[in-house]
């Protein structure tokens, strides 16, 4: 069973693990050891921003590997494998802020209409997943900061999944989750 509640100190240690994963990829430090307490399965996202703009974000929705390994690998994937961006360059390190989001297990939202879905959303708290056939996408709870209105949030999520902004079908499924997160500058200034 995945652990889904962490102390502030544990979150700081997790963001440090992600930082060191990236910095070691650039030869700036030794590859970090993954603490034993992160050996339980877990799911996380690692988000990189540069000067307030998204620079990479990769994660997992379901626990498949140890949370420490997921943090380590998603940090590197967000820097080097996010298809929306060129790989992170050494000249960018000073401007990068790194954020980790550790996910709770997701649960289905029973909604037979868009109105029913909107009535159940908890802005600022819910991460949301939409699935419709082969289409699937998620927004972390932090996306509410940019898309604060529930209809705007779900419309953008449907577009991210490759659907129309107002798509609705009986096959569409919605799921919610929450996160714990921590952030830090990649390189101390």
C-alpha positions as CSV (number, residue, x, y, z in Angstrom):
1,X,0.0,0.0,0.0
2,X,1.4,3.4,-0.9
3,X,2.1,5.9,1.8
4,X,0.2,9.2,1.2
5,X,0.9,11.3,4.2
6,X,4.3,12.8,4.8
7,X,5.8,15.3,7.3
8,X,7.2,18.6,6.1
9,X,10.7,17.3,6.8
10,X,10.1,14.2,4.6
11,X,8.8,16.5,1.8
12,X,12.0,18.5,2.1
13,X,14.1,15.3,1.8
14,X,12.0,14.2,-1.2
15,X,12.6,17.5,-3.0
16,X,16.3,17.3,-2.2
17,X,16.4,13.8,-3.7
18,X,14.8,15.1,-6.9
19,X,17.3,18.1,-6.9
20,X,20.3,15.8,-6.5
21,X,19.0,13.5,-9.2
22,X,19.1,16.4,-11.7
23,X,22.3,17.9,-10.5
24,X,24.1,14.6,-10.6
25,X,22.9,14.2,-14.2
26,X,24.9,17.4,-14.9
27,X,27.9,16.2,-12.9
28,X,27.3,18.8,-10.2
29,X,27.1,16.2,-7.4
30,X,27.3,12.5,-6.8
31,X,24.3,10.4,-7.6
32,X,22.1,10.4,-4.5
33,X,21.3,7.5,-2.3
34,X,17.6,6.8,-2.1
35,X,16.5,6.6,1.6
36,X,15.0,3.3,2.8
37,X,11.9,5.1,4.0
38,X,11.0,5.8,0.3
39,X,11.0,2.1,-0.6
40,X,7.2,1.8,-0.6
41,X,5.3,2.2,-3.9
42,X,4.3,5.8,-4.7
43,X,3.3,8.1,-7.5
44,X,4.6,11.6,-8.0
45,X,5.1,14.4,-10.5
46,X,8.1,16.6,-10.8
47,X,7.6,20.0,-12.3
48,X,10.3,22.4,-13.4
49,X,9.7,26.1,-14.0
50,X,12.0,28.8,-15.3
51,X,11.2,32.4,-14.5
52,X,7.6,31.4,-13.7
53,X,7.0,29.5,-16.9
54,X,6.6,25.7,-17.2
55,X,9.9,24.1,-18.3
56,X,9.0,20.4,-17.8
57,X,6.6,18.2,-16.0
58,X,6.6,14.4,-15.9
59,X,5.0,12.0,-13.4
60,X,3.0,8.9,-12.7
61,X,-0.6,8.5,-11.6
62,X,-0.4,5.1,-10.1
63,X,2.2,3.6,-7.7
64,X,4.3,1.1,-9.7
65,X,7.7,1.5,-8.2
66,X,9.2,2.7,-5.0
67,X,8.4,6.4,-4.4
68,X,12.1,7.2,-4.1
69,X,12.8,5.7,-7.5
70,X,9.8,7.5,-9.0
71,X,11.1,10.8,-7.7
72,X,14.6,10.2,-9.0
73,X,13.4,9.1,-12.5
74,X,10.6,11.7,-12.9
75,X,13.1,14.5,-12.0
76,X,15.3,13.4,-14.9
77,X,12.4,12.8,-17.2
78,X,11.0,16.3,-16.6
79,X,14.3,17.8,-17.5
80,X,15.3,15.6,-20.4
81,X,12.2,13.8,-21.8
82,X,9.2,16.1,-21.7
83,X,8.2,16.2,-25.4
84,X,7.0,19.8,-25.1
85,X,10.5,21.1,-24.4
86,X,14.1,20.7,-25.5
87,X,16.3,18.9,-22.9
88,X,17.3,21.1,-20.1
89,X,20.7,22.8,-20.6
90,X,23.4,23.5,-18.0
91,X,23.1,27.2,-18.8
92,X,19.5,27.1,-17.5
93,X,20.2,25.6,-14.0
94,X,20.3,28.9,-12.2
95,X,16.8,29.8,-13.2
96,X,15.0,26.4,-12.5
97,X,12.6,25.9,-9.6
98,X,11.7,22.3,-8.9
99,X,8.4,21.1,-7.4
100,X,7.5,17.6,-6.3
101,X,3.9,16.5,-6.0
102,X,3.2,13.2,-4.2
103,X,-0.2,11.8,-5.2
104,X,-2.8,10.1,-3.1
105,X,-4.6,7.2,-4.8
106,X,-7.2,8.5,-7.2
107,X,-10.9,7.8,-6.8
108,X,-13.8,8.0,-9.3
109,X,-16.2,10.8,-9.5
110,X,-19.7,9.7,-10.3
111,X,-21.1,12.3,-12.6
112,X,-23.7,11.8,-15.3
113,X,-23.5,15.4,-16.6
114,X,-21.0,18.2,-16.8
115,X,-23.1,20.1,-14.2
116,X,-22.9,17.2,-11.8
117,X,-19.1,17.0,-12.2
118,X,-18.7,20.8,-11.7
119,X,-20.8,20.6,-8.5
120,X,-18.4,18.0,-7.0
121,X,-15.1,19.7,-7.8
122,X,-13.0,21.2,-5.0
123,X,-11.0,24.0,-6.6
124,X,-7.4,24.2,-5.3
125,X,-7.6,20.8,-3.7
126,X,-8.5,18.3,-6.5
127,X,-6.2,16.9,-9.0
128,X,-8.3,15.6,-11.9
129,X,-8.0,12.9,-14.5
130,X,-10.2,12.5,-17.5
131,X,-10.4,9.3,-19.6
132,X,-12.5,8.8,-22.7
133,X,-11.4,5.8,-24.8
134,X,-7.7,6.3,-25.7
135,X,-7.8,9.9,-24.5
136,X,-6.4,10.5,-21.0
137,X,-5.0,13.6,-19.3
138,X,-4.5,15.0,-15.8
139,X,-4.1,18.4,-14.1
140,X,-2.4,18.6,-10.7
141,X,-4.1,20.6,-8.0
142,X,-1.6,23.4,-8.6
143,X,-3.1,24.1,-12.1
144,X,-6.1,25.7,-10.3
145,X,-3.8,28.7,-9.7
146,X,-3.9,29.3,-13.5
147,X,-7.3,27.9,-14.3
148,X,-9.4,28.9,-11.2
149,X,-12.9,28.5,-12.6
150,X,-14.1,24.8,-12.6
151,X,-15.6,25.0,-16.1
152,X,-12.3,26.5,-17.4
153,X,-10.4,23.8,-15.6
154,X,-12.3,20.9,-17.1
155,X,-12.4,22.4,-20.5
156,X,-8.7,22.9,-20.6
157,X,-8.2,19.3,-19.3
158,X,-10.4,17.9,-22.0
159,X,-8.3,19.8,-24.6
160,X,-5.1,18.5,-23.1
161,X,-6.5,14.9,-23.5
162,X,-7.1,15.6,-27.2
163,X,-10.9,16.1,-26.8
164,X,-13.0,19.1,-27.6
165,X,-13.3,21.6,-24.8
166,X,-17.0,20.7,-24.3
167,X,-16.8,17.0,-24.9
168,X,-19.1,14.8,-22.9
169,X,-20.0,11.1,-23.4
170,X,-21.3,8.2,-21.4
171,X,-17.9,6.5,-21.7
172,X,-16.0,9.5,-20.2
173,X,-14.6,8.8,-16.7
174,X,-13.4,11.4,-14.2
175,X,-11.1,10.7,-11.2
176,X,-9.8,12.9,-8.4
177,X,-6.7,12.8,-6.2
178,X,-4.9,15.1,-3.8
179,X,-1.2,15.9,-3.5
180,X,1.4,16.9,-1.0
181,X,4.1,19.1,-2.5
182,X,7.4,20.8,-1.8
183,X,9.5,23.1,-3.9
184,X,13.1,24.5,-4.0
185,X,15.4,26.3,-6.3
186,X,17.5,23.8,-8.3
187,X,20.7,25.7,-7.6
188,X,21.2,27.9,-4.5
189,X,21.7,31.5,-5.5
